[in-house]
Amino acid sequence: MTMPSAVRRKGWSRKQKRLAVIVGLGVVLAIAAALVLTALRDQIVFFYSPSEIQSRGVEPGHPIRLGGLVKDGTWVRAGQDNTFVVTDGGTEITARYSGILPDLFREGQGVVAEGSVGPDGIFTATNVLAKHDENYVPKEVVEALKAQGEWRPEGTAQ
C-alpha cells in the first residue's frame, strides 16, 4: 500500500529548495557588496586635489592619490630624490618621491601621485603617474582649475 503523494510530501519540493538556495546566495552577495563598498567608500575616487585634501582633513599615513599640476619652478632633483609642488590653482602641496620619474613628468603638466600625507603636511609618493599624451589632463584637474579660474588650455599664453 502506497501513500498518496500529497501526504508523502511534508518537506520542501525541489523547486522550493532551488528558490531558497538562490535567495540565500543573493542575500550573501548583497551583504558582501555592501561590506566592500563601505570599506572602499573613500578610495573609489580616482584622486583628490590639494584643495580636497586640505578641506577633508586627510589623516597622516592614510593612502590616497593626489592629482593636480606640477607647479612651474618647483621641481628639485637630487639623484633619485625628487621634490615638487602639486597645485590645483588654489592650494599647493609639496610632494616627495624617491625613484625614477616617468619620462613625461614635467613642470606645468598633470600628475597623479599615490602615497600619503605625513604629519608635517608633505605628501610622500610611492608611485607617480604622468600624463600620457600632449593633450591629456585628467578631467577632475581641469574642473578644479576652471573652478579656481586657473585653467589654460594647451598652446595658450601663460
PyMOL commands that set and color helices and strands:
alter all, ss='L'
color gray80, all
select helices_A, chain A and resi 5-8+14-39+50-56+139-148
alter helices_A, ss='H'
color red, helices_A
select strands_A, chain A and resi 64-70+76-78+81-87+92-98+110-117+123-130
alter strands_A, ss='S'
color yellow, strands_A
deselect
rebuild
show_as cartoon
